[in-house]
Amino acid sequence: DSVPAIYRSHAQVRNSLVADGCVIDGIVENCVLSRGVHVAANAKLKNCVIMQDSYIEEFVELENVILDKAVTIRSHGRLIGQKQYPIVIGKNVTL
């Protein structure tokens, strides 16, 4: 068990499933976030599946992306996949 998800002042979440332990301060739309995911301020996620303990830093833009466990996307990163062929990143990767 984890603490409930925390929605910070800049958080905007629409049509998403957010698990316990998440900290959200960015924009999340049509996503599934597993336990312990951190979304920093000014990050934008759309149509993504983010597995546990992943960290999305500031000014990151992700669309149609699947991240495995413990993935870190550094600030100003941008990954845009196609709806039919999303970008898939394996576990323990830092981009």
CNS distance restraints for C-alpha pairs under 8 A (distance, minus, plus):
assign (resid   1 and name CA) (resid  20 and name CA) 7.70 0.50 0.50
assign (resid   2 and name CA) (resid  20 and name CA) 5.57 0.50 0.50
assign (resid   2 and name CA) (resid  21 and name CA) 5.30 0.50 0.50
assign (resid   2 and name CA) (resid  35 and name CA) 7.86 0.50 0.50
assign (resid   3 and name CA) (resid  20 and name CA) 5.91 0.50 0.50
assign (resid   3 and name CA) (resid  21 and name CA) 5.20 0.50 0.50
assign (resid   4 and name CA) (resid  19 and name CA) 7.80 0.50 0.50
assign (resid   4 and name CA) (resid  20 and name CA) 4.70 0.50 0.50
assign (resid   4 and name CA) (resid  21 and name CA) 5.50 0.50 0.50
assign (resid   4 and name CA) (resid  22 and name CA) 7.41 0.50 0.50
assign (resid   5 and name CA) (resid  18 and name CA) 7.22 0.50 0.50
assign (resid   5 and name CA) (resid  19 and name CA) 6.66 0.50 0.50
assign (resid   5 and name CA) (resid  20 and name CA) 4.94 0.50 0.50
assign (resid   5 and name CA) (resid  21 and name CA) 4.93 0.50 0.50
assign (resid   5 and name CA) (resid  22 and name CA) 4.60 0.50 0.50
assign (resid   5 and name CA) (resid  23 and name CA) 5.90 0.50 0.50
assign (resid   5 and name CA) (resid  24 and name CA) 7.73 0.50 0.50
assign (resid   6 and name CA) (resid  21 and name CA) 7.33 0.50 0.50
assign (resid   6 and name CA) (resid  22 and name CA) 6.15 0.50 0.50
assign (resid   6 and name CA) (resid  23 and name CA) 4.76 0.50 0.50
assign (resid   6 and name CA) (resid  24 and name CA) 6.19 0.50 0.50
assign (resid   7 and name CA) (resid  11 and name CA) 5.71 0.50 0.50
assign (resid   7 and name CA) (resid  23 and name CA) 6.14 0.50 0.50
assign (resid   7 and name CA) (resid  24 and name CA) 5.02 0.50 0.50
assign (resid   7 and name CA) (resid  25 and name CA) 6.20 0.50 0.50
assign (resid   8 and name CA) (resid  23 and name CA) 7.39 0.50 0.50
assign (resid   8 and name CA) (resid  24 and name CA) 6.03 0.50 0.50
assign (resid   8 and name CA) (resid  25 and name CA) 4.86 0.50 0.50
assign (resid   9 and name CA) (resid  25 and name CA) 6.53 0.50 0.50
assign (resid  10 and name CA) (resid  25 and name CA) 5.04 0.50 0.50
assign (resid  10 and name CA) (resid  26 and name CA) 5.86 0.50 0.50
assign (resid  10 and name CA) (resid  27 and name CA) 7.84 0.50 0.50
assign (resid  10 and name CA) (resid  41 and name CA) 6.41 0.50 0.50
assign (resid  10 and name CA) (resid  42 and name CA) 7.74 0.50 0.50
assign (resid  11 and name CA) (resid  24 and name CA) 5.80 0.50 0.50
assign (resid  11 and name CA) (resid  25 and name CA) 4.23 0.50 0.50
assign (resid  11 and name CA) (resid  26 and name CA) 4.73 0.50 0.50
assign (resid  11 and name CA) (resid  27 and name CA) 5.82 0.50 0.50
assign (resid  11 and name CA) (resid  28 and name CA) 7.85 0.50 0.50
assign (resid  11 and name CA) (resid  41 and name CA) 7.58 0.50 0.50
assign (resid  12 and name CA) (resid  25 and name CA) 7.59 0.50 0.50
assign (resid  12 and name CA) (resid  26 and name CA) 6.27 0.50 0.50
assign (resid  12 and name CA) (resid  27 and name CA) 4.70 0.50 0.50
assign (resid  12 and name CA) (resid  28 and name CA) 6.19 0.50 0.50
assign (resid  13 and name CA) (resid  27 and name CA) 5.96 0.50 0.50
assign (resid  13 and name CA) (resid  28 and name CA) 4.76 0.50 0.50
assign (resid  13 and name CA) (resid  29 and name CA) 5.87 0.50 0.50
assign (resid  14 and name CA) (resid  28 and name CA) 6.35 0.50 0.50
assign (resid  14 and name CA) (resid  29 and name CA) 4.80 0.50 0.50
assign (resid  14 and name CA) (resid  30 and name CA) 6.43 0.50 0.50
assign (resid  15 and name CA) (resid  29 and name CA) 5.98 0.50 0.50
assign (resid  15 and name CA) (resid  30 and name CA) 5.01 0.50 0.50
assign (resid  15 and name CA) (resid  31 and name CA) 7.28 0.50 0.50
assign (resid  16 and name CA) (resid  28 and name CA) 7.19 0.50 0.50
assign (resid  16 and name CA) (resid  29 and name CA) 6.06 0.50 0.50
assign (resid  16 and name CA) (resid  30 and name CA) 4.88 0.50 0.50
assign (resid  16 and name CA) (resid  31 and name CA) 4.75 0.50 0.50
assign (resid  16 and name CA) (resid  32 and name CA) 5.77 0.50 0.50
assign (resid  16 and name CA) (resid  33 and name CA) 7.84 0.50 0.50
assign (resid  17 and name CA) (resid  31 and name CA) 6.38 0.50 0.50
assign (resid  17 and name CA) (resid  32 and name CA) 4.78 0.50 0.50
assign (resid  17 and name CA) (resid  33 and name CA) 6.20 0.50 0.50
assign (resid  18 and name CA) (resid  22 and name CA) 7.06 0.50 0.50
assign (resid  18 and name CA) (resid  32 and name CA) 6.12 0.50 0.50
assign (resid  18 and name CA) (resid  33 and name CA) 4.91 0.50 0.50
assign (resid  18 and name CA) (resid  34 and name CA) 6.54 0.50 0.50
assign (resid  18 and name CA) (resid  35 and name CA) 7.89 0.50 0.50
assign (resid  19 and name CA) (resid  33 and name CA) 6.06 0.50 0.50
assign (resid  19 and name CA) (resid  34 and name CA) 5.14 0.50 0.50
assign (resid  19 and name CA) (resid  35 and name CA) 5.08 0.50 0.50
assign (resid  19 and name CA) (resid  36 and name CA) 7.73 0.50 0.50
assign (resid  20 and name CA) (resid  34 and name CA) 7.62 0.50 0.50
assign (resid  20 and name CA) (resid  35 and name CA) 5.35 0.50 0.50
assign (resid  20 and name CA) (resid  36 and name CA) 6.92 0.50 0.50
assign (resid  21 and name CA) (resid  35 and name CA) 5.36 0.50 0.50
assign (resid  21 and name CA) (resid  36 and name CA) 4.53 0.50 0.50
assign (resid  21 and name CA) (resid  37 and name CA) 7.12 0.50 0.50
assign (resid  22 and name CA) (resid  33 and name CA) 7.63 0.50 0.50
assign (resid  22 and name CA) (resid  34 and name CA) 7.58 0.50 0.50
assign (resid  22 and name CA) (resid  35 and name CA) 5.94 0.50 0.50
assign (resid  22 and name CA) (resid  36 and name CA) 4.58 0.50 0.50
assign (resid  22 and name CA) (resid  37 and name CA) 4.72 0.50 0.50
assign (resid  22 and name CA) (resid  38 and name CA) 5.74 0.50 0.50
assign (resid  23 and name CA) (resid  36 and name CA) 7.28 0.50 0.50
assign (resid  23 and name CA) (resid  37 and name CA) 6.43 0.50 0.50
assign (resid  23 and name CA) (resid  38 and name CA) 4.79 0.50 0.50
assign (resid  23 and name CA) (resid  39 and name CA) 6.24 0.50 0.50
assign (resid  23 and name CA) (resid  40 and name CA) 7.99 0.50 0.50
assign (resid  24 and name CA) (resid  37 and name CA) 7.99 0.50 0.50
assign (resid  24 and name CA) (resid  38 and name CA) 5.93 0.50 0.50
assign (resid  24 and name CA) (resid  39 and name CA) 4.77 0.50 0.50
assign (resid  24 and name CA) (resid  40 and name CA) 6.45 0.50 0.50
assign (resid  24 and name CA) (resid  41 and name CA) 7.78 0.50 0.50
assign (resid  25 and name CA) (resid  39 and name CA) 5.80 0.50 0.50
assign (resid  25 and name CA) (resid  40 and name CA) 5.12 0.50 0.50
assign (resid  25 and name CA) (resid  41 and name CA) 4.62 0.50 0.50
assign (resid  25 and name CA) (resid  42 and name CA) 7.39 0.50 0.50
assign (resid  25 and name CA) (resid  43 and name CA) 7.79 0.50 0.50
assign (resid  26 and name CA) (resid  39 and name CA) 5.86 0.50 0.50
assign (resid  26 and name CA) (resid  40 and name CA) 5.66 0.50 0.50
assign (resid  26 and name CA) (resid  41 and name CA) 4.56 0.50 0.50
assign (resid  26 and name CA) (resid  42 and name CA) 5.11 0.50 0.50
assign (resid  26 and name CA) (resid  43 and name CA) 4.82 0.50 0.50
assign (resid  26 and name CA) (resid  44 and name CA) 6.08 0.50 0.50
assign (resid  27 and name CA) (resid  42 and name CA) 7.13 0.50 0.50
assign (resid  27 and name CA) (resid  43 and name CA) 6.13 0.50 0.50
assign (resid  27 and name CA) (resid  44 and name CA) 4.73 0.50 0.50
assign (resid  27 and name CA) (resid  45 and name CA) 6.13 0.50 0.50
assign (resid  28 and name CA) (resid  44 and name CA) 6.09 0.50 0.50
assign (resid  28 and name CA) (resid  45 and name CA) 4.82 0.50 0.50
assign (resid  28 and name CA) (resid  46 and name CA) 6.09 0.50 0.50
assign (resid  29 and name CA) (resid  45 and name CA) 6.18 0.50 0.50
assign (resid  29 and name CA) (resid  46 and name CA) 4.82 0.50 0.50
assign (resid  29 and name CA) (resid  47 and name CA) 6.48 0.50 0.50
assign (resid  30 and name CA) (resid  46 and name CA) 5.83 0.50 0.50
assign (resid  30 and name CA) (resid  47 and name CA) 4.86 0.50 0.50
assign (resid  30 and name CA) (resid  48 and name CA) 7.04 0.50 0.50
assign (resid  31 and name CA) (resid  45 and name CA) 7.30 0.50 0.50
assign (resid  31 and name CA) (resid  46 and name CA) 6.27 0.50 0.50
assign (resid  31 and name CA) (resid  47 and name CA) 5.08 0.50 0.50
assign (resid  31 and name CA) (resid  48 and name CA) 4.74 0.50 0.50
assign (resid  31 and name CA) (resid  49 and name CA) 5.73 0.50 0.50
assign (resid  31 and name CA) (resid  50 and name CA) 7.79 0.50 0.50
assign (resid  32 and name CA) (resid  48 and name CA) 6.45 0.50 0.50
assign (resid  32 and name CA) (resid  49 and name CA) 4.82 0.50 0.50
assign (resid  32 and name CA) (resid  50 and name CA) 6.27 0.50 0.50
assign (resid  33 and name CA) (resid  37 and name CA) 6.46 0.50 0.50
assign (resid  33 and name CA) (resid  49 and name CA) 6.15 0.50 0.50
assign (resid  33 and name CA) (resid  50 and name CA) 4.98 0.50 0.50
assign (resid  33 and name CA) (resid  51 and name CA) 6.30 0.50 0.50
assign (resid  33 and name CA) (resid  52 and name CA) 7.41 0.50 0.50
assign (resid  34 and name CA) (resid  50 and name CA) 6.19 0.50 0.50
assign (resid  34 and name CA) (resid  51 and name CA) 4.92 0.50 0.50
assign (resid  34 and name CA) (resid  52 and name CA) 4.71 0.50 0.50
assign (resid  34 and name CA) (resid  53 and name CA) 7.71 0.50 0.50
assign (resid  35 and name CA) (resid  51 and name CA) 7.33 0.50 0.50
assign (resid  35 and name CA) (resid  52 and name CA) 4.78 0.50 0.50
assign (resid  35 and name CA) (resid  53 and name CA) 6.48 0.50 0.50
assign (resid  36 and name CA) (resid  52 and name CA) 5.51 0.50 0.50
assign (resid  36 and name CA) (resid  53 and name CA) 4.61 0.50 0.50
assign (resid  36 and name CA) (resid  54 and name CA) 7.06 0.50 0.50
assign (resid  37 and name CA) (resid  50 and name CA) 7.36 0.50 0.50
assign (resid  37 and name CA) (resid  51 and name CA) 7.38 0.50 0.50
assign (resid  37 and name CA) (resid  52 and name CA) 5.75 0.50 0.50
assign (resid  37 and name CA) (resid  53 and name CA) 4.96 0.50 0.50
assign (resid  37 and name CA) (resid  54 and name CA) 4.96 0.50 0.50
assign (resid  37 and name CA) (resid  55 and name CA) 5.87 0.50 0.50
assign (resid  37 and name CA) (resid  56 and name CA) 7.88 0.50 0.50
assign (resid  38 and name CA) (resid  53 and name CA) 7.47 0.50 0.50
assign (resid  38 and name CA) (resid  54 and name CA) 6.49 0.50 0.50
assign (resid  38 and name CA) (resid  55 and name CA) 4.80 0.50 0.50
assign (resid  38 and name CA) (resid  56 and name CA) 5.95 0.50 0.50
assign (resid  38 and name CA) (resid  57 and name CA) 7.95 0.50 0.50
assign (resid  39 and name CA) (resid  43 and name CA) 6.56 0.50 0.50
assign (resid  39 and name CA) (resid  55 and name CA) 6.30 0.50 0.50
assign (resid  39 and name CA) (resid  56 and name CA) 4.83 0.50 0.50
assign (resid  39 and name CA) (resid  57 and name CA) 6.42 0.50 0.50
assign (resid  39 and name CA) (resid  58 and name CA) 7.81 0.50 0.50
assign (resid  40 and name CA) (resid  56 and name CA) 6.03 0.50 0.50
assign (resid  40 and name CA) (resid  57 and name CA) 5.02 0.50 0.50
assign (resid  40 and name CA) (resid  58 and name CA) 5.04 0.50 0.50
assign (resid  40 and name CA) (resid  59 and name CA) 7.97 0.50 0.50
assign (resid  41 and name CA) (resid  57 and name CA) 7.62 0.50 0.50
assign (resid  41 and name CA) (resid  58 and name CA) 5.42 0.50 0.50
assign (resid  41 and name CA) (resid  59 and name CA) 7.24 0.50 0.50
assign (resid  42 and name CA) (resid  58 and name CA) 5.53 0.50 0.50
assign (resid  42 and name CA) (resid  59 and name CA) 4.97 0.50 0.50
assign (resid  42 and name CA) (resid  60 and name CA) 7.31 0.50 0.50
assign (resid  43 and name CA) (resid  56 and name CA) 7.17 0.50 0.50
assign (resid  43 and name CA) (resid  57 and name CA) 6.84 0.50 0.50
assign (resid  43 and name CA) (resid  58 and name CA) 5.29 0.50 0.50
assign (resid  43 and name CA) (resid  59 and name CA) 4.70 0.50 0.50
assign (resid  43 and name CA) (resid  60 and name CA) 4.67 0.50 0.50
assign (resid  43 and name CA) (resid  61 and name CA) 5.91 0.50 0.50
assign (resid  44 and name CA) (resid  59 and name CA) 7.43 0.50 0.50
assign (resid  44 and name CA) (resid  60 and name CA) 6.24 0.50 0.50
assign (resid  44 and name CA) (resid  61 and name CA) 4.82 0.50 0.50
assign (resid  44 and name CA) (resid  62 and name CA) 6.24 0.50 0.50
assign (resid  45 and name CA) (resid  61 and name CA) 6.06 0.50 0.50
assign (resid  45 and name CA) (resid  62 and name CA) 4.83 0.50 0.50
assign (resid  45 and name CA) (resid  63 and name CA) 5.91 0.50 0.50
assign (resid  46 and name CA) (resid  62 and name CA) 6.28 0.50 0.50
assign (resid  46 and name CA) (resid  63 and name CA) 4.72 0.50 0.50
assign (resid  46 and name CA) (resid  64 and name CA) 6.54 0.50 0.50
assign (resid  47 and name CA) (resid  63 and name CA) 5.75 0.50 0.50
assign (resid  47 and name CA) (resid  64 and name CA) 4.94 0.50 0.50
assign (resid  47 and name CA) (resid  65 and name CA) 7.08 0.50 0.50
assign (resid  48 and name CA) (resid  62 and name CA) 7.27 0.50 0.50
assign (resid  48 and name CA) (resid  63 and name CA) 6.23 0.50 0.50
assign (resid  48 and name CA) (resid  64 and name CA) 5.22 0.50 0.50
assign (resid  48 and name CA) (resid  65 and name CA) 4.87 0.50 0.50
assign (resid  48 and name CA) (resid  66 and name CA) 5.72 0.50 0.50
assign (resid  49 and name CA) (resid  65 and name CA) 6.53 0.50 0.50
assign (resid  49 and name CA) (resid  66 and name CA) 4.77 0.50 0.50
assign (resid  49 and name CA) (resid  67 and name CA) 6.35 0.50 0.50
assign (resid  50 and name CA) (resid  54 and name CA) 6.92 0.50 0.50
assign (resid  50 and name CA) (resid  66 and name CA) 5.93 0.50 0.50
assign (resid  50 and name CA) (resid  67 and name CA) 4.89 0.50 0.50
assign (resid  50 and name CA) (resid  68 and name CA) 6.55 0.50 0.50
assign (resid  50 and name CA) (resid  69 and name CA) 7.70 0.50 0.50
assign (resid  51 and name CA) (resid  66 and name CA) 7.98 0.50 0.50
assign (resid  51 and name CA) (resid  67 and name CA) 5.94 0.50 0.50
assign (resid  51 and name CA) (resid  68 and name CA) 5.05 0.50 0.50
assign (resid  51 and name CA) (resid  69 and name CA) 4.90 0.50 0.50
assign (resid  51 and name CA) (resid  70 and name CA) 7.48 0.50 0.50
assign (resid  52 and name CA) (resid  68 and name CA) 7.51 0.50 0.50
assign (resid  52 and name CA) (resid  69 and name CA) 5.09 0.50 0.50
assign (resid  52 and name CA) (resid  70 and name CA) 6.42 0.50 0.50
assign (resid  53 and name CA) (resid  69 and name CA) 6.06 0.50 0.50
assign (resid  53 and name CA) (resid  70 and name CA) 4.82 0.50 0.50
assign (resid  53 and name CA) (resid  71 and name CA) 7.38 0.50 0.50
assign (resid  54 and name CA) (resid  67 and name CA) 7.75 0.50 0.50
assign (resid  54 and name CA) (resid  68 and name CA) 7.84 0.50 0.50
assign (resid  54 and name CA) (resid  69 and name CA) 6.02 0.50 0.50
assign (resid  54 and name CA) (resid  70 and name CA) 4.39 0.50 0.50
assign (resid  54 and name CA) (resid  71 and name CA) 4.65 0.50 0.50
assign (resid  54 and name CA) (resid  72 and name CA) 5.71 0.50 0.50
assign (resid  55 and name CA) (resid  70 and name CA) 7.27 0.50 0.50
assign (resid  55 and name CA) (resid  71 and name CA) 6.33 0.50 0.50
assign (resid  55 and name CA) (resid  72 and name CA) 4.72 0.50 0.50
assign (resid  55 and name CA) (resid  73 and name CA) 6.41 0.50 0.50
assign (resid  56 and name CA) (resid  60 and name CA) 6.81 0.50 0.50
assign (resid  56 and name CA) (resid  72 and name CA) 5.97 0.50 0.50
assign (resid  56 and name CA) (resid  73 and name CA) 5.08 0.50 0.50
assign (resid  56 and name CA) (resid  74 and name CA) 6.77 0.50 0.50
assign (resid  56 and name CA) (resid  75 and name CA) 7.64 0.50 0.50
assign (resid  57 and name CA) (resid  72 and name CA) 7.63 0.50 0.50
assign (resid  57 and name CA) (resid  73 and name CA) 6.11 0.50 0.50
assign (resid  57 and name CA) (resid  74 and name CA) 5.33 0.50 0.50
assign (resid  57 and name CA) (resid  75 and name CA) 4.82 0.50 0.50
assign (resid  57 and name CA) (resid  76 and name CA) 7.84 0.50 0.50
assign (resid  58 and name CA) (resid  74 and name CA) 7.56 0.50 0.50
assign (resid  58 and name CA) (resid  75 and name CA) 4.84 0.50 0.50
assign (resid  58 and name CA) (resid  76 and name CA) 6.67 0.50 0.50
assign (resid  59 and name CA) (resid  75 and name CA) 5.55 0.50 0.50
assign (resid  59 and name CA) (resid  76 and name CA) 4.78 0.50 0.50
assign (resid  59 and name CA) (resid  77 and name CA) 7.18 0.50 0.50
assign (resid  60 and name CA) (resid  73 and name CA) 7.30 0.50 0.50
assign (resid  60 and name CA) (resid  74 and name CA) 7.31 0.50 0.50
assign (resid  60 and name CA) (resid  75 and name CA) 5.58 0.50 0.50
assign (resid  60 and name CA) (resid  76 and name CA) 4.84 0.50 0.50
assign (resid  60 and name CA) (resid  77 and name CA) 4.78 0.50 0.50
assign (resid  60 and name CA) (resid  78 and name CA) 5.74 0.50 0.50
assign (resid  61 and name CA) (resid  76 and name CA) 7.54 0.50 0.50
assign (resid  61 and name CA) (resid  77 and name CA) 6.43 0.50 0.50
assign (resid  61 and name CA) (resid  78 and name CA) 4.75 0.50 0.50
assign (resid  61 and name CA) (resid  79 and name CA) 6.38 0.50 0.50
assign (resid  61 and name CA) (resid  80 and name CA) 7.69 0.50 0.50
assign (resid  62 and name CA) (resid  78 and name CA) 5.94 0.50 0.50
assign (resid  62 and name CA) (resid  79 and name CA) 4.99 0.50 0.50
assign (resid  62 and name CA) (resid  80 and name CA) 5.84 0.50 0.50
assign (resid  63 and name CA) (resid  79 and name CA) 6.43 0.50 0.50
assign (resid  63 and name CA) (resid  80 and name CA) 4.79 0.50 0.50
assign (resid  63 and name CA) (resid  81 and name CA) 6.04 0.50 0.50
assign (resid  64 and name CA) (resid  80 and name CA) 6.26 0.50 0.50
assign (resid  64 and name CA) (resid  81 and name CA) 4.90 0.50 0.50
assign (resid  64 and name CA) (resid  82 and name CA) 6.11 0.50 0.50
assign (resid  64 and name CA) (resid  83 and name CA) 5.84 0.50 0.50
assign (resid  64 and name CA) (resid  85 and name CA) 7.97 0.50 0.50
assign (resid  64 and name CA) (resid  86 and name CA) 4.93 0.50 0.50
assign (resid  64 and name CA) (resid  87 and name CA) 6.58 0.50 0.50
assign (resid  65 and name CA) (resid  79 and name CA) 7.19 0.50 0.50
assign (resid  65 and name CA) (resid  80 and name CA) 7.11 0.50 0.50
assign (resid  65 and name CA) (resid  81 and name CA) 6.19 0.50 0.50
assign (resid  65 and name CA) (resid  86 and name CA) 5.21 0.50 0.50
assign (resid  65 and name CA) (resid  87 and name CA) 4.73 0.50 0.50
assign (resid  65 and name CA) (resid  88 and name CA) 6.00 0.50 0.50
assign (resid  65 and name CA) (resid  89 and name CA) 7.93 0.50 0.50
assign (resid  66 and name CA) (resid  86 and name CA) 6.79 0.50 0.50
assign (resid  66 and name CA) (resid  87 and name CA) 6.13 0.50 0.50
assign (resid  66 and name CA) (resid  88 and name CA) 4.78 0.50 0.50
assign (resid  66 and name CA) (resid  89 and name CA) 6.37 0.50 0.50
assign (resid  67 and name CA) (resid  71 and name CA) 6.52 0.50 0.50
assign (resid  67 and name CA) (resid  88 and name CA) 6.01 0.50 0.50
assign (resid  67 and name CA) (resid  89 and name CA) 4.99 0.50 0.50
assign (resid  67 and name CA) (resid  90 and name CA) 6.54 0.50 0.50
assign (resid  67 and name CA) (resid  91 and name CA) 7.33 0.50 0.50
assign (resid  68 and name CA) (resid  88 and name CA) 7.82 0.50 0.50
assign (resid  68 and name CA) (resid  89 and name CA) 6.15 0.50 0.50
assign (resid  68 and name CA) (resid  90 and name CA) 5.18 0.50 0.50
assign (resid  68 and name CA) (resid  91 and name CA) 4.68 0.50 0.50
assign (resid  68 and name CA) (resid  92 and name CA) 7.72 0.50 0.50
assign (resid  69 and name CA) (resid  90 and name CA) 7.55 0.50 0.50
assign (resid  69 and name CA) (resid  91 and name CA) 4.82 0.50 0.50
assign (resid  69 and name CA) (resid  92 and name CA) 6.40 0.50 0.50
assign (resid  70 and name CA) (resid  91 and name CA) 5.87 0.50 0.50
assign (resid  70 and name CA) (resid  92 and name CA) 4.88 0.50 0.50
assign (resid  70 and name CA) (resid  93 and name CA) 7.14 0.50 0.50
assign (resid  71 and name CA) (resid  89 and name CA) 7.79 0.50 0.50
assign (resid  71 and name CA) (resid  90 and name CA) 7.66 0.50 0.50
assign (resid  71 and name CA) (resid  91 and name CA) 5.89 0.50 0.50
assign (resid  71 and name CA) (resid  92 and name CA) 5.09 0.50 0.50
assign (resid  71 and name CA) (resid  93 and name CA) 4.93 0.50 0.50
assign (resid  71 and name CA) (resid  94 and name CA) 5.79 0.50 0.50
assign (resid  72 and name CA) (resid  92 and name CA) 7.74 0.50 0.50
assign (resid  72 and name CA) (resid  93 and name CA) 6.42 0.50 0.50
assign (resid  72 and name CA) (resid  94 and name CA) 4.65 0.50 0.50
assign (resid  72 and name CA) (resid  95 and name CA) 6.32 0.50 0.50
assign (resid  73 and name CA) (resid  77 and name CA) 6.43 0.50 0.50
assign (resid  73 and name CA) (resid  94 and name CA) 5.92 0.50 0.50
assign (resid  73 and name CA) (resid  95 and name CA) 4.98 0.50 0.50
assign (resid  74 and name CA) (resid  94 and name CA) 7.25 0.50 0.50
assign (resid  74 and name CA) (resid  95 and name CA) 5.92 0.50 0.50
assign (resid  77 and name CA) (resid  95 and name CA) 7.52 0.50 0.50
assign (resid  79 and name CA) (resid  87 and name CA) 7.53 0.50 0.50
assign (resid  80 and name CA) (resid  87 and name CA) 7.40 0.50 0.50
assign (resid  81 and name CA) (resid  85 and name CA) 6.50 0.50 0.50
assign (resid  81 and name CA) (resid  86 and name CA) 4.73 0.50 0.50
assign (resid  81 and name CA) (resid  87 and name CA) 5.18 0.50 0.50
assign (resid  82 and name CA) (resid  86 and name CA) 5.32 0.50 0.50
assign (resid  82 and name CA) (resid  87 and name CA) 7.69 0.50 0.50
assign (resid  89 and name CA) (resid  93 and name CA) 7.36 0.50 0.50
